[in-house]
């Protein structure tokens, strides 16, 4: 029996005991006076490691990425109410866009001071409600474990997502006895309608150009192997929704990579020409489709499986919708596919796909520019594909260079690609890489970002050095806010304002922080820099000069009014 049960303890200690009961191994945070009871309770803990960060936003990115990489909760504590809580907002909003099971905890002003314009007072409940699955404001010490348990349960039930908890300082300092620190909340799985399964089998048999689209729901339910089994049984190609290129191993011959405006041509063409789309664990959301039939077949019949009822048929009309976990769906469907054969025309569909896939990757290698004096993105990505170990995890930022990298790497295992997804956040990648490394300590972790994004978050080098979180950060330095500069070039007659950046030499700055720094301005030096970074046993930053002119306007649709 836990020795803290039925013994008077502080609310702060109750928070920690609850986290321990849920097997939380890491807590990210920045200390503050409002939550001193929590941090004091952490002091003697051997089961939880506290990762002290330099900013609540980047701490939230670490916890978000840790959650995505581990498949369990990520926890961030903003020690201060008011500004500590508001600093969390960007990171929590990012986690919501990624459907990440993040638990954020913020201190709050004393209960008796609420509504009196007290020092650092802000309505934290209203602040977080739009960007979480649920927001709690705990009103008394006794209810801490009940509400914290509910918050942890909610974050991983149904469609995953962040939950935020505000705890006033008087609630944390209160003394109570607690019976339990974990409250089970089991939900019986829904049964799938047999008629729907029969209809899906019929649609598959009638199809000559089917495609499977896999999203985060496949990764979260750990069903990549089952999707591949279904694909093999029926000879159906698979593509990934945007940002989930790691959902199926690159080595599977019927996998086409990421679809959509930012994906590759082969995967996107499959979806645009299909007559049947099996959308598994994906909303068919913005980055995958732009909500447009320019990116998905208008004539295709769509079968959509998603655990979130809101997602079913939200953006495109569907033939069959299954609101359930992808694993449950596949366990029911796969036995029904025995001896099922698709139309004869289907063989031509597969033959053309494999031919186009081979040509695409061959062309990607042949057209990569490795000879320019100034390093080009395509040349950098080609060299990195050779150098980066196959089992590596990769984090990406938003921005023009990282968007060009979207489909440039070949992922072997699920949970090895981490991006801002539909939030389009700059300043995510480096901090996210630290969280991924803690979740996957035995794997190499590479974080790619531009000079603007790294400049936002460089202070977390202190966190990386202090806690010996040894990631490799590759700063693609084009001395600009590249995406915006591309728009100013293409749509605003090169009227550049605020687009150019002056930064310190990041490789030297890394050394000052106690990390290792490497500078690359010729592609031939990249291999040595990466090799050294992998064996130096320190956090490392590789500062790579990239052609400032290698910019691309990805969101041309946003400027259609200026391109007529």
Secondary structure in CASP SS format (residue, H / E / C, confidence):
PFRMAT SS
TARGET T0000
AUTHOR 0000-0000-0000
METHOD secondary structure of the structure
MODEL  1
X C 1.00
X C 1.00
X C 1.00
X C 1.00
X C 1.00
X C 1.00
X C 1.00
X C 1.00
X E 1.00
X E 1.00
X H 1.00
X H 1.00
X H 1.00
X H 1.00
X H 1.00
X H 1.00
X H 1.00
X H 1.00
X H 1.00
X H 1.00
X H 1.00
X C 1.00
X C 1.00
X C 1.00
X C 1.00
X E 1.00
X E 1.00
X E 1.00
X E 1.00
X E 1.00
X C 1.00
X C 1.00
X H 1.00
X H 1.00
X H 1.00
X H 1.00
X H 1.00
X H 1.00
X H 1.00
X H 1.00
X H 1.00
X H 1.00
X C 1.00
X C 1.00
X C 1.00
X C 1.00
X C 1.00
X C 1.00
X E 1.00
X E 1.00
X E 1.00
X E 1.00
X C 1.00
X C 1.00
X C 1.00
X H 1.00
X H 1.00
X H 1.00
X H 1.00
X H 1.00
X H 1.00
X H 1.00
X H 1.00
X H 1.00
X H 1.00
X H 1.00
X H 1.00
X H 1.00
X H 1.00
X H 1.00
X C 1.00
X C 1.00
X C 1.00
X E 1.00
X E 1.00
X E 1.00
X E 1.00
X E 1.00
X C 1.00
X C 1.00
X C 1.00
X C 1.00
X H 1.00
X H 1.00
X H 1.00
X H 1.00
X H 1.00
X H 1.00
X H 1.00
X H 1.00
X H 1.00
X H 1.00
X H 1.00
X H 1.00
X H 1.00
X H 1.00
X H 1.00
X C 1.00
X C 1.00
X C 1.00
X C 1.00
X E 1.00
X E 1.00
X E 1.00
X E 1.00
X E 1.00
X E 1.00
X E 1.00
X C 1.00
X C 1.00
X H 1.00
X H 1.00
X H 1.00
X C 1.00
X C 1.00
X C 1.00
X C 1.00
X C 1.00
X C 1.00
X C 1.00
X C 1.00
X C 1.00
X C 1.00
X H 1.00
X H 1.00
X H 1.00
X H 1.00
X H 1.00
X H 1.00
X C 1.00
X C 1.00
X C 1.00
X C 1.00
X E 1.00
X E 1.00
X E 1.00
X E 1.00
X E 1.00
X C 1.00
X C 1.00
X H 1.00
X H 1.00
X H 1.00
X H 1.00
X H 1.00
X H 1.00
X H 1.00
X H 1.00
X H 1.00
X H 1.00
X H 1.00
X H 1.00
X H 1.00
X H 1.00
X H 1.00
X C 1.00
X C 1.00
X C 1.00
X C 1.00
X C 1.00
X C 1.00
X C 1.00
X E 1.00
X E 1.00
X E 1.00
X E 1.00
X E 1.00
X E 1.00
X H 1.00
X H 1.00
X H 1.00
X H 1.00
X H 1.00
X C 1.00
X E 1.00
X E 1.00
X C 1.00
X C 1.00
X C 1.00
X C 1.00
X C 1.00
X C 1.00
X C 1.00
X C 1.00
X C 1.00
X C 1.00
X C 1.00
X C 1.00
X C 1.00
X C 1.00
X C 1.00
X C 1.00
X C 1.00
X H 1.00
X H 1.00
X H 1.00
X H 1.00
X H 1.00
X H 1.00
X H 1.00
X H 1.00
X H 1.00
X H 1.00
X H 1.00
X H 1.00
X H 1.00
X C 1.00
X C 1.00
X C 1.00
X E 1.00
X E 1.00
X E 1.00
X E 1.00
X E 1.00
X C 1.00
X H 1.00
X H 1.00
X H 1.00
X H 1.00
X H 1.00
X C 1.00
X C 1.00
X C 1.00
X H 1.00
X H 1.00
X H 1.00
X H 1.00
X H 1.00
X H 1.00
X H 1.00
X H 1.00
X H 1.00
X H 1.00
X H 1.00
X C 1.00
X C 1.00
X E 1.00
X E 1.00
X E 1.00
X E 1.00
X C 1.00
X C 1.00
X C 1.00
X C 1.00
X C 1.00
X C 1.00
X C 1.00
X C 1.00
X C 1.00
X C 1.00
X C 1.00
X C 1.00
X C 1.00
X C 1.00
X E 1.00
X E 1.00
X E 1.00
X E 1.00
X C 1.00
X C 1.00
X C 1.00
X C 1.00
X C 1.00
X C 1.00
X H 1.00
X H 1.00
X H 1.00
X H 1.00
X H 1.00
X H 1.00
X H 1.00
X H 1.00
X H 1.00
X C 1.00
X C 1.00
X E 1.00
X E 1.00
X E 1.00
X E 1.00
X E 1.00
X C 1.00
X C 1.00
X C 1.00
X C 1.00
X C 1.00
X H 1.00
X H 1.00
X H 1.00
X H 1.00
X C 1.00
X C 1.00
X C 1.00
X C 1.00
X C 1.00
X C 1.00
X C 1.00
X C 1.00
X C 1.00
X C 1.00
X C 1.00
X E 1.00
X E 1.00
X E 1.00
X E 1.00
X E 1.00
X E 1.00
X C 1.00
X C 1.00
X H 1.00
X H 1.00
X H 1.00
X C 1.00
X C 1.00
X C 1.00
X C 1.00
X C 1.00
X C 1.00
X C 1.00
X C 1.00
X E 1.00
X E 1.00
X E 1.00
X E 1.00
X C 1.00
X C 1.00
X H 1.00
X H 1.00
X H 1.00
X H 1.00
X H 1.00
X H 1.00
X H 1.00
X H 1.00
X H 1.00
X H 1.00
X H 1.00
X H 1.00
X C 1.00
X C 1.00
X C 1.00
X C 1.00
X C 1.00
X C 1.00
X C 1.00
X H 1.00
X H 1.00
X H 1.00
X H 1.00
X H 1.00
X H 1.00
X H 1.00
X H 1.00
X H 1.00
X H 1.00
X H 1.00
X H 1.00
X H 1.00
X H 1.00
X H 1.00
X H 1.00
X H 1.00
X H 1.00
X H 1.00
X H 1.00
X H 1.00
X H 1.00
X H 1.00
X C 1.00
X C 1.00
X C 1.00
X C 1.00
X C 1.00
X C 1.00
X C 1.00
X C 1.00
X C 1.00
X H 1.00
X H 1.00
X H 1.00
X H 1.00
X H 1.00
X H 1.00
X H 1.00
X H 1.00
X H 1.00
X H 1.00
X H 1.00
X C 1.00
X C 1.00
X C 1.00
X C 1.00
X C 1.00
X E 1.00
X E 1.00
X E 1.00
X E 1.00
X C 1.00
X C 1.00
X C 1.00
X H 1.00
X H 1.00
X H 1.00
X H 1.00
X H 1.00
X C 1.00
X C 1.00
X C 1.00
X C 1.00
X C 1.00
X C 1.00
X C 1.00
X C 1.00
X C 1.00
X C 1.00
X C 1.00
X C 1.00
X E 1.00
X E 1.00
X C 1.00
X C 1.00
X H 1.00
X H 1.00
X H 1.00
X C 1.00
X C 1.00
X C 1.00
X C 1.00
X C 1.00
X H 1.00
X H 1.00
X H 1.00
X H 1.00
X H 1.00
X H 1.00
X H 1.00
X H 1.00
X H 1.00
X H 1.00
X H 1.00
X C 1.00
X C 1.00
X C 1.00
X C 1.00
X C 1.00
X E 1.00
X E 1.00
X E 1.00
X E 1.00
X E 1.00
X E 1.00
X H 1.00
X H 1.00
X H 1.00
X H 1.00
X H 1.00
X H 1.00
X H 1.00
X H 1.00
X H 1.00
X H 1.00
X H 1.00
X H 1.00
X H 1.00
X H 1.00
X H 1.00
X H 1.00
X C 1.00
X C 1.00
X C 1.00
X C 1.00
X C 1.00
X E 1.00
X E 1.00
X E 1.00
X E 1.00
X E 1.00
X E 1.00
X C 1.00
X C 1.00
X E 1.00
X C 1.00
X H 1.00
X H 1.00
X H 1.00
X H 1.00
X H 1.00
X H 1.00
X H 1.00
X H 1.00
X H 1.00
X H 1.00
X C 1.00
X C 1.00
X C 1.00
X C 1.00
X C 1.00
X C 1.00
X C 1.00
X C 1.00
X E 1.00
X C 1.00
X C 1.00
X C 1.00
X C 1.00
X C 1.00
X H 1.00
X H 1.00
X H 1.00
X H 1.00
X H 1.00
X H 1.00
X H 1.00
X H 1.00
X C 1.00
X C 1.00
X E 1.00
X E 1.00
X E 1.00
X E 1.00
X E 1.00
X C 1.00
X C 1.00
X H 1.00
X H 1.00
X H 1.00
X H 1.00
X H 1.00
X H 1.00
X H 1.00
X H 1.00
X H 1.00
X H 1.00
X H 1.00
X H 1.00
X H 1.00
X C 1.00
X C 1.00
X C 1.00
X C 1.00
X E 1.00
X E 1.00
X E 1.00
X E 1.00
X E 1.00
X E 1.00
X C 1.00
X C 1.00
X C 1.00
X C 1.00
X C 1.00
X C 1.00
X C 1.00
X C 1.00
X C 1.00
X C 1.00
X H 1.00
X H 1.00
X H 1.00
X H 1.00
X H 1.00
X H 1.00
X H 1.00
X C 1.00
X C 1.00
END
